[in-house]
Every structure is written in C-alpha cells, then in structure tokens.
Amino acid sequence: MRHGDKVKKLSRIKSHREAMLANMVISLLTHRMIKTTTSKAKALRPVADRLITFGKKGDLAAKREAYRVLRDHNLVKKLFEEIAPQFASRNGGYTRVLRLGTRLGDGASLSLVELLTAKPVVEKDKKGKKAKIKEEETKKPKEEKAEKTEVSGIIAPEKLAKKE
C-alpha cells in the first residue's frame, strides 16, 4: 500500500534524485528556463519554489538552506539579490510548466520549466541576423521634443568657422 508516500521517486534512489533535482534547479536559476521531461518538471517545481521563498525571507538561516541545495555562493547571492526581489508581491507559484510534446527518440513527454519574471524584450533585425535587446521605454512629454527642435536649429561653431 502507498499510504503516506507522496514522493515522486522518478526511478532513482534518494541521493540520486536529490542530486538531479539540485542540478536542475541550479540550471533553472542560471538560465531562467530549462527543457526536461514532464515528470521531472513536476518534481522540480516545489524545489524551485521553496528556494525562491528562502530568497524572499533573506535571513542567514534561509541563505544556509539555499546554499545546502545550490552549493554555489555566487548563485545564492544572485537568488537573494536579483531573483527573489522580483517575486516580492507574489505568494508562491514562481515557475511555469509548459508542455512541449514528445521526444523523438523514446516518446517521453517534454516540458519547459521557466521562471515567471519579466525578461527583457528581444527584437530581431528584419533579416534576422542581429538581435537587439529593447528596454521598455516610457513616453516622454511633448515639451522635451519641442526643446530638441529648437536646439537643432543652432549651428555648431566648427561649421561656422568653415563657412567664413
């Protein structure tokens, strides 16, 4: 009987399963998204959410718990200073699992796990060769545009010297 057994074993022993999930969450926090099987993605979600919650707490005990899983001081610093503050207004549910279909080799169902943070918008050139990162711009008041047109009517001193 399976009473009280809620752990997804993923056909691995405990130490291998914990190491695999730790490596996956390291990749997720580093790259912001990873592609894996659906069952591993479902097992990864609570581990990642727990680490981000530690990052939101921000105390020494939370940093030590995060380091126990991540094993990298730079990544723990990134988690506590960059990633966790983006989720300050959200209570849980920091990751999204998107189904991608099946893998060609063995037919395993694949999923994409990603963090739900706002990423910079990437625009490709018309030919698709160069990608530019576009920051969100706020609309400037019309007064600034009017000032620029007035300034553009002034001729630079170097050009005046050449004309004379």
N, C-alpha and C positions, 0 to 999 in steps of 0.2 A: 504494500500500500504506500501511497505517496503523501501521507498526512504531514503537513508542516514543511514539505520540501519545495521551496519556492525558487531555488537557484537554477538558472539555466546552465546546464553543465557543458554544453557545446562539445561533447565527446572528448573532453580533456580533464586531466586531473586538476586539483585546486591550484597548485603552484603554476602550472602552465596556463591555466585560464586567467589567473590574476596578472601574470606577466603579459599575456596577449592583450588584455583589456588596458593595462597600463601603457603599453606601446601604442595602442590605438588612440588613447586619449591624448598622449603626447603629440601624435601626428595631427589629431583634430585641432588642438590648441595652437600648433605651429602653423598649419596650413589653412585653418578655418573650415575645411571640408575634406572628407575622405570618402572613398568608394569601397564598400565591403559587402558581405552577404547580409541579407535581411535579419537573420537570427543574431549575428554578431552585432549589427547595428542596434537591435532592440536591447541587447545586453550592455552595450556601450552607453546608451542614453543615461541611465541612472548614475553611472560612474562620473560622467562628464558634468551632469547637473550638480552632483554633490561637490565636486571640486570648485565649480563656479560659485556655489553657495559659500564654501570656505573663503573664497576670494572676496566675497561681499562682506563677510564678518571682519576680516582684516587683522585679527589679533594674532599673537605669537603662536598660540596653540593651533589655530587654523593654518598658519604657514607651515608648521611642522607636519600636520596631517597631509597637506598638499605635497610637501616635499617627500613624504613617505611613498607616495604614488608616482610623482613626476621625476624624482631623482635628478633634478637639474635646477640649480639656483637661479639661472637666468630665466628659465621658463616659469618658475614660481613667481619671480619678480614681474614678468610680463602678465601673468594671470592676475596678480593682485593690483597692478598699477594701470594696465591697459584694458584687459578683457572684462574683468568683474565690474568696473565702474560703468560700463556700457549697459549693464543689466540692473542698474540700481533701482529702476522703477518696476522691474518685472519680478514676480514671485514664482520661480520655477519655470520649467518648460523652456530652457535656454537653447535646446537643439531641435532640429527638424530632420525627420527621416523621409526621404523621397524614394519611392520605388522606381527602379530603372529598367526592370525586365529580367531576362535570364541570361546567364553567361553561356557563351557558345560551346565551350569545352565540355562542361558537365551538367549544364542546365540549372545551376544553382541560381536562386533569385538574388539579384543585386540591388543594393540601395545606396543612396548618397546621404551621408550624415553631415549636416552643416550647422554652424552657429548662427543664431538669429540676429546678428548685429548688422548695422548699416555699413556696407562696404563702399569704397569709392567707385563712382560710375566710370566704366572703361568704354571709350568710344574708339572704334576702328576708323582708319582713314578710308576714303572712298574706294581705293584699290585694295584695301585690307592688309596693306603691308605694315603700317605703323599703328600702334595702339597708343592713345593718349589718355591719361587719367584726368578726368574733369572733376574739379571740386564743385560742389553746389554753390552757385553764386546768388547773392541776394540782389534784388533790383535796387539800383542806385536812383536817388532823386533826380528830377529833371534839372535842378539847379546846377549840379556838377557838370552835366553835359553842356549847359549854356556857358559855363566858365571855360570849358575846354575850347569851344569855338572862338571865344574872344582871344584866348591865348594863342590860338593857331594863326591869327592874323599878324602876329608880331614876327618880324624877320630877324633872324639871328645876326649878331654883329659881324661874324665872319663873311656872311653873304653880302652884307652892305659894303664891306671893305673891297670885295671883289668887283662889285658893280661900279664903284668910283674909280 
